[in-house]
């Protein structure tokens, strides 16, 4: 690809990344056609240089010897002078600032500040020093060049020629950010501990917008932290660092009680970093504090109310001129200079579309209107909240702006309405955690209610089911109601008095199972009551699976009116307990009693009943014990197979306390279609981690009372940012 085309720089950079793959950022740096090879000593420098030259040679590239320099201890790159001691402003570049004439109007002031701002990272308290000049740029401000402006102008010139040397970033050194906020600005300093001392690497500050000035103190301080980390992200992402603040509440940012939506979103943004927030009193925190008191004006839009809606726009050219990038293109075209890709049509800027599927000329959208375009072509009913591909195609056929692909992808993936309704395009979360079988029958049981069924002639409507997790033996009983008294009576008479008190009992969160009566029985018998998580009956999967089998068997024998199911219940339960289970390899009856069950047909037809009384009991015990041990091994083998198959279709999750998540809640509302309801609710904050797949969450919207819920593998929320 020849140089001069708009895609040439990106294409060349990709090629160099390929050529220097494995070397870039390790022994060399590359920016377009500039390659810098660095090393701690000359011998290592030669070795690294040989590697780089070999890669260039193998790629078939040639170097211009007149533009190459070797063995340099100091070099100039991108307007900066770099040596072993640190980074300086390039004197040739700062000469334009030092020779700048005294400004005569607002345009001159803006140009001067633009030149100075390129090197503001070298000047501590830049915003403080430049404030008199910034005051001249305020809306409706009268241009008056006085003593404060003159002193600011001369001080900036002086500091650019005698500013401090900023240190090099060392990947293994301790990194810190000093942040602070005031009533009208935020500031930050990136520092590292080098040779036992904190050395500044960069300074940054900006003013608060009109809306941000209304934030609470905690929110302003948190904004300073979030903005500073975003500003210095290339230095911080993927490595531990410390944030030093003079606001003590931020030390507990992850554990704030009932945080507002704004704090919750910021806390979510910080979760991708390995961050430690520490407190330092304001007296000892003057570096960042001074930056926040007199911040650099960085905001393009001071008030969100000034952003016009698409429907209210009458002069689109005026909106394009508000975008500095588009304004420069428009001015260039109006002067008659060439821009083959752009054209003014009816005084509005368009860009040529080389894709035959769209219009020939695409309307260029200014920065302040892009969110409105995205909202109109994704959120509106005529756009239907469709996915990324359809939304991107809808926009790119008529409109364009730099970074369109990334903007659309971020907007669609962060759309809250899409998150609440659509299933995530990935494997379901949470791997399988099988329940380990016990060693003794009825040591671990699962209990559940099945119903409500048609009222029988005996007055029954419910079935209570109890399943043993070792033998698969099932006990059932028809109940007239699902009250706690009926359940307690069943547990005592049918389970405890016949099979012994269980060590563990698993049930759902039904009101009857949580009653004080059932609780008292469990305490008396020292039974641990384990509860399933909400909307996740799979926790008691063994009992739930039997419920399906039981319903299938009952359906074969009930009458037309379905009023005799309670009389059939004992017979089908007998059939289930006497049948061999594929998992254990034995019938539940055999594993419990150590012998095969005698069916009515066995009484009628002749069969061998020979046994020896002297050793029958011992054989019975031995057979039962061996069968139970073998059954447990079979269960464990089957669980291992099920886990492997299940995990292949699911992804592991590892959420932490403080993470924000959406929660799947299959709510049904009378009069509303289930197909049109949102699937996910929230966002919720994780307050406790119970296991790899079970978490306790709390709504972040709670203000007057605590609302905590236990959820199984909640869906993580994606922050809503563009």
N, C-alpha and C positions, 0 to 999 in steps of 0.2 A: 504494500500500500504506500503510495507516495505521500510525502509530507504536504501539509496545506489543507487536506481534507479534515472535516470535523472529527472523524473517527480515528485519525492517525495517531494522536498521542495515546489513546487508550489501547489501540492495537499494538503499538510499540512497547508499551509498559507490560502488557500481557506476554509478549514475546520475551522480554528481558526476565520476567518472573520465571518463565519456563527454562530459559538458558541457565539462570543462576539458582535453580531450584535446589534447596538444601544448603545453600551458601548465604543467601540473603538473610539479614538480621543475625547471622551467626559470625561471619567473618567479613561481611561487606554490606553496603547499602546501595540501593539503586533508585534513582528518580529519573525516569525517561532515559536520556543518553548519558547521564552522569553516574559513574560508578565510583564509590569510595571504598577502598580496602583499608581496614584499620587493624592494628595489632599492638600489643604491649611493648614489643621490642623489635629491633631490626631483623633478627634472624627469623622470628615468627612472621614478620611482615613479608619477607621474601617467600616463605613457604605458602602463606595464604595468597599472595599475589600470583604465584605459579598455578594454584588451583583455579583462580578466576580466569587467568589468561587461557588455560587449557579448555575451560568450558566455552569461552568465546571462540576459540579456534575450532573446536568441534562443531559449533553451531554455524560455521562458515562466515562469521562476521569479521570485519576489519576495523582497526583503530587508526585514527589520525594521530600520528606521532607528535605533531605540532600542538595538539590539544591535550596531550597526556603529560602528567607530572608524577614523578615517582620519589618515594622517600621523603615526602614533605612532613614537617612538624606543625605546619599551620596552613589552612586552606580556607577559601571563601566558597560558601554554598548557600544558595537561596537567600542572599542578602545578609548572611551572618558569617562572622569570622570565628572559626573553631580551631582550638589547639588543645593540648593536654590539660590545661588549667580550667578551661570552661568555654563559654560561648559569649561573643561580643557582638555589638552592632557593627555592620560593615561601614568603615569610615567613608567609602565612596558613596554609599547610599545615604548616610546621615548628612552628607554635605549638602544635599538638596534641602534638608531641613534647616541646617545652620545658615544657609544663604537665602532662606525664604524672606521676602520683604514683609514689612509690617502690613497686616491685613487692613484693607480699606472697606470691606463689606462682609456680609454674612457668608457669601460664597468663598471668599478667601479664608475665613476662619475655618470653615468646614474642610477645605482642602488641606490646610495646615494640620488640623487635628487628624485627618485621615493619614497623612504621612507619619505623624508621631505615633499614632495608634498601632502601626505595624510593629513598633519596637516597645510597646507599653509593657511587655513582659519583663523588660529590663529596669523599669522605673517603679520603685516603691511609692505608693500613694499617688499614682498617676492621676487618678480621678480627683483627688484633693487638689493637686497642683493645677489641673486643667479646668477646674470648676468655673472660674471667671470667664473662660472662653466658652464653655458649654452654656453658660447663662445667656450668651448672645444668640444661641441657636434655638432658644425656647420660642414657642409660638407667641406671636404678637410682641416679642421683646424688641425694644428700640436699640439700634446699634449705637453703642457709646464706648469708644476706646479710651479707657481711663488707666489709672495707675495699677489697679488689680490685674487688668488684662495685660498690661505691658509687662508686669513682673512675671505673670504666668507664662507669657510668650518667651521671655528671655530665659526663664528657669528651665523650660522644656528643652530649649536649644542647648543649654549648658549640660544638662543631665544626659542627653543623648551622646555627648562626646566624652563624658566622664562617669557614666553609669557603672553599676556593679557588674562583676563577672558572674554570670549564672553557671551553676555547676552542671556537670554531665549527669544524666540519669544512670544509676548503677542498679541493675536488676536485683542484686542480692542485698542491697542496703535497705535499712529500715526507712519506709516511706510514710510521710505524714501530710495531712492537709489541715491547715489552720483556717477555719471559717468563722464568719461572724455576720450579723445583720444589725442594721439600725432602722430608724423609722422611714428612711428613704433610699436605702441601698444595701447591697450585700457584697462581701469581699472574701477573697481566699488567697492563700499562699501555699504553693506546693514545695515542700522541703524534704530533704533526706539527711539522715545522720551519716556523715562521712568524716572519717578520722576523729570520731568522738564529738563532733560538733554538727549542729543543724545548719545545713547550707541551702539557701533558696534556689529553686530551679525555675520558678515562674510566679508572677503576680497576676491576679485577675480581680476585676470588680465590675459591677454594673448597677444601674439605678433600678428602683422598683417601679413597676407600672402603677397606674392609678388604682387598679383593682388589688394589686399586691400590697399596696400601702394600707389596705383595710384588714389585712391578715392579723391574727393574734401574734403575740411575741413568739410563742412556740412554733407557729406555722412559718413565720419569717425566718427563724433560725433553722428550721428544717429545710426551707427553700434554699437557704444558703448552702447547706450541706449537699442537697441534691444537685443544685446547679454547679457547684464546685467539682463534684465527682464526675458529672457529665462533661464539664470543661476539660478535665484532665483524664478522661477515660482511657486514652491509649497508654498512659503510665500506670493505671490502677487495675485494669481488668485482668483477672486471672492470678492476682498476687495479693497477699494480705497487706493491709495498710491501716493506719490509725487516723481518725478524725478528731481534732482537738477543737473544742467549742467552749464558750463561756456560759452556755445555757445548760444547766444541770439536767433539765427534763429530757433532753435528747439522749442522755445515757440510757434511758429506759424506753427508747423509741419502739423497740420490738414488743414491749410489754405494756404499752399505754392502755388504760382502761377506756373502752368505748371510744376509740379514735374517730374523728370525723372522716368523711369520704376523702377529703384532700390528703390528710395525713396517711390514710390507709393506702392511697395510690402511691404516694411517695415512698412509704415503707416497702411497698411491693417492688418499686424500681430499685431499691437498695439491696434487695435479696439476692441479686446476681453477683454481688461483690462480697469478698471476704473482709469485712469491715469491723473495726473496733472503735467505738465512740468513747472518748474520755473527756473529763471536765477539767477546765483550767480557768481560774478566775480572770475577770476582765482586766485587772491591773497587769497581769502577766501575759495578756493576750492582745497586746497593742498592735501587732503586725497586721493581722486580718481586721481588727477592729477599726483601724484608721482607714483601711480600704473601703469598709462598708459605710463609714460616716460620710465620705466624699466619693461616691462611686462614679465610674465611667458610664455615660449614657450609651447603652447598647441596644435598647429596645427599639424596634422599628415602629410598632404601633403602641401608643401610650394607653389607649383606652379601647377595649373591645367593642364599645358602642360605635366607634368610628368606622368599623368595618361594614361596608354596605352589603345589603342582601342583593342577590342576583335580580330579583324582580324590581328593585328600586333603581337600578342603574340606567341612566339616560345617556351618559357620555362614557363609552367604554374606553376611548382613547385616554381619557383622564385617569381611569383606573390603571391602565397599563403604564402610564408615566409615573405612578406612585411606586412602581417596582423599579429599583435602581438598575437592575440588570437589563430589563426590557427598555428602560429609558435610554440607556447608552446605545442599544441597538437601533432604536427609533431615531435618535439624533444622528447616528452615523448614516442611516439610510436617507435621511432628509438632506444631508450634506452631499449626497450623490456618491458616497463611497460604496464599494461593492460588498454585498452580503447575498450570495447566490441562494442561500437556503431561506432567506427571509424576504418579505415583500410587504409594502404598505398598500392596503386595499381599503378605499373609503376612509383613509386616515386611521386605520386600525392595523396592527401588526399581525401578520400571518406567517406561518412557516410551511415550506414545501413538504408534501407528504410523498415519500418514495414508495409507499406500499400501495399497490394497485387496488386493494380492497376498500380503501377509504376515499375521502375527498382529496382533491388535488392540493388544496391549501387548508391548513389546520389553524384554527384560532388559538393564539398563544394566551394562556391564562396567567394573569399576574398572581403573585404570591398570596395576596390577601383574599383572593376569591377562590383559591383551590379547594379549600374545605367545603365551601358552598357547592361547588361543582360535584365533588365527591358525594356530598349528602344528597344532592338532587338525583344523581345517577346511581345511587346505591340504596339510600334509605327511603326514598319516595315510593308511594304505592305503584307508580308507573315503572319503577325499577325493580321492585320486589325483593330487595335484600338478597340478590343472587350472589354466587360465589365470585372468587377473584377473577377467574378467566373471563367470565361473561361481563363482569363490571369493567375490567380493563379493556376488553374489546369494544364495549359500548363507548368508552371515553376516547380511546385512541383513534377512532374513525373520524372524529370531528375536532378534537382539542389536543393540545400538547403543552408540556412545560418540562423543564429539566427534572429528571428523577421521577418521571410519571409512573414507571413500573413499580418502583419501591414505595411511592406514596399510596398507590392503590392497594398494594399488598398489605401494607401496614394498616390502612384504614379498614379494609375488609376483615382482616384477622383480629382486629381490636374492637369490632362492632359488638356492643353489648347485647343488642337484640338477637344477633346471630348466635352469640355464645349461649344465650338463654334457651334457644329453641333447637338449634342444629346439633347433631352429634359430632364430636370432634373427628376429623379425618385421620384417625390413627387407631392402633389396636386398643381394645378396652384396657383400663388400668387395673392393676392388682393381680398378683399371682396367687395360685391355690395354696391354702394352708390346711391340709387334712387334719381331722381330729383323731388323735392317737387312740386306738382301741384299748380298753382296760384289760387286766389279767383275770378278773373275776366277773362272772355273770351278774348283771344288774348293779355293777359298781358305777356305771355311767349310763344314764338313760336320757332319752329325748321325749318330751311331752308336747302334745299339740291338740288343739280343738279343730274338729272338722264339721262344717255346717255353715249356715243353718239349712236343715232339710225340712221337707214337708212334715207336718205334725202326724205322728203315727197314731194308731188306735190305742196304744199304751201311753200316749202323751209325751213322747220323746221327740226332740228336735236336733240334738247335737250328738256327736261322737267324740269321746276323748280317747286319744291314742298314746300309748307308751311303748317305746322301742328300746331294746337293750343294744348298746353299741358294740358288744362283743359277739353275742350269739345271734343277733337280729330277731330274737324272740319278741313278739308283739302282744300287748294286752290292750283290748278295746272294751268299751262299755258305752251303751246308749244313755244319754242324759236328757232330762226334761228341760233344763236350763244350763246356761254357761256361768252360773254364779260360783263364787269362791267356795261356798259350802259343798257343792257337788264335786268340785275338783279335789278339795281336801279329803272328802270321804273316799274318793277313788284312790288317791295316793296312799291312804292309810290301809284300807281294806284289801285293795287289789295288788298293791306293790309292796309296801313295807311289811305287812303281816304275812304275805305269801313268799316274797323273794328277799326280804331284808331291806334295810335302809340303804339307799344309794349314796355314794360319795359325791357325785356330781349330777345335777339335773339341768338340762338345756331346754329352754322354752323361748317363745317370743315375748313381746312386751304387752301382751294382752292384759286388760285390767284385772281379770280374775287371777292370773298368775302372779301379779304384783301385789295382791291383797295381803293384809296383815296376817290373815289366817294361814295362808300358804307359807308366808315368811316364818311364822311361829313353828310350824311343823318342820321346816328345814333347819331352823336353829336347834330344835329339840333333837333331831337326828344327826346334827353336824353335817348337813348336806349343803354343798356349795351350789348356789343357784346361778347359772350362767345364762345371760340374756343375749338374744340376737340383736344386731344393730337394726335400726329402723329401715324398712323397705328392703331388707336383705334376708329373706327366709332361708337362703342357702346355708346359713350358719348351722341350722338344724336340718341339714339336707337329708339325712337318713330317714327321719320321721316324715318329712315332706314328700319324699319319694314313695314311702309306703302309703301315704294318703291317696296318691294317684292310683296305685295298685288296688287299694281298698275300694275306691270309687268305681273302678272298672269292674271288679268282681260283683259289687252290689248291683250295678246296672244290669247284670245278666239275669237277676232273679227277682227284682222288684215287680210288683204288679203295676197295672196301668196308672193307678192313682198314686203310686209311690208311697204307700202308707204302711208297708210291711217291712221296710228296710231294717228295723231294729230286731225283728225276729230272725232275719237272715244273717245279721252281723256275727253271732258266735260261730256259725258254720263256716263262713268264708275266712274268719280269723283262724279257725282250726285248720283249714286248707292251707293257708299261708305258712303257719308254723310247722306243718308236717312236710312241706315241700323243700327239696334241696335248694340251697342258695348257691348261685354261681360264684359268688365272691368267696365264701367260706369253704365251700365243698361239702357242707353238711346241712341237715335240716336244723332250724332253730330249736325244735323240740329235743333233738338228739344232743345238742350242745348243752342244753340246760339240764336234762335228766339222765343223760348217759345211755339212753336206749332209744330204739326206734318206737314210734307211736303205733299203737294198735288201732287200725281203722275198722269200721263195721264190716267191711269186706273180709278182713283178716279173720273175723270170728266165724263167718259163714264158710269160707273156703279153708281146707286143711293146709297146715304149714308146720314146719319143724319148730317146736317150742321146748326142745330139750335144753336143760340147764342143770348145773350142779350147785346145790344150795351151799356147799361148803366154801366155794370160791366165787360165787356169783356176785356178792357185794364187792369183793376186791376187784374183780374184772370190771364191774360197773364203774367204779371210781377211776380205775386206771384208764379205761376207754374214754371216759369223759374228760379227764385231764389232758390226755394226749390229743384228743380231738380239739379241745379248746386252744391248746398251744399251736396246733397246726392251723386252726381257723384264724388265729391272730396273725400268723405268718402270711397266710393267703390274703388277709385284709390289708396288711402292710404292702404286699406286692402289688395288689390292685390299686391302692392309693398312690403308689409311686408311678404306675403307668398313667393313671388319671391326671396326676400332677404334671407329668411331662407333656401330655397332650394339651392340657389346659394352658400351661405356661407358654406353649408354642403360639397360642392365639391371644396372649395377653402380654402386656409390658409391665415391668416392675415399677413401683412408685416409691418415692422416699420424700414425703413432705415433712416440713419442720414446723415447730411451734411458731406461730406468727404469720405463716403463709396465708395468703388470701385464696379462696377456692370458690367455685360454684358447686352446688349440691344438687344431685339428681333426686327429684321428688315427684313421683308419679301421682300427683294430686288429681282427684276427680271432684268436679263441682256439679251440683244438680242444675240441670238446664243448659249446661255447656258441653260442647263436644270435646272429648278427650284428645282427638286428633289436632285440635286447634289450640290446645293449652301449651304453655311453655314447659319445657322439660327440666330446666335448671333454674334454681333460685339462689339468691345471694346478692352480693358476695358475703361469704362467711370468713371468719378468722379462725385458724386452728389454735385451740387453747391447750390441747393435751394429745399426746401420741400414745394410743393404747396398744397398737401393733403396727406391722408393716402395711396393713390394709384397713385399719380401723382408727378413726380419729374423732376427737371431741371438738366441735366447732361452735362458734358463737357469732351471731349476726353483728356486723359492724354498725348497723343502723340503730341498735338498741341504745336508748337514752335513759329510760326510767326504770327498767327492770332487766335482770339478767336472763338471757335466753340461750341456754346451752343445749346442744344436741350431739348425739353420737352418730357418725356417718361412716359408711363403708366406702373406701377409695373415692373421696370427693374429686371433682374435676378441677384442676387448677385454673385460676382466672388469669386472663391476659390483660395487662394494663391497657387502658384506653388512651393511647397517645398517638399522635400523628407526627 
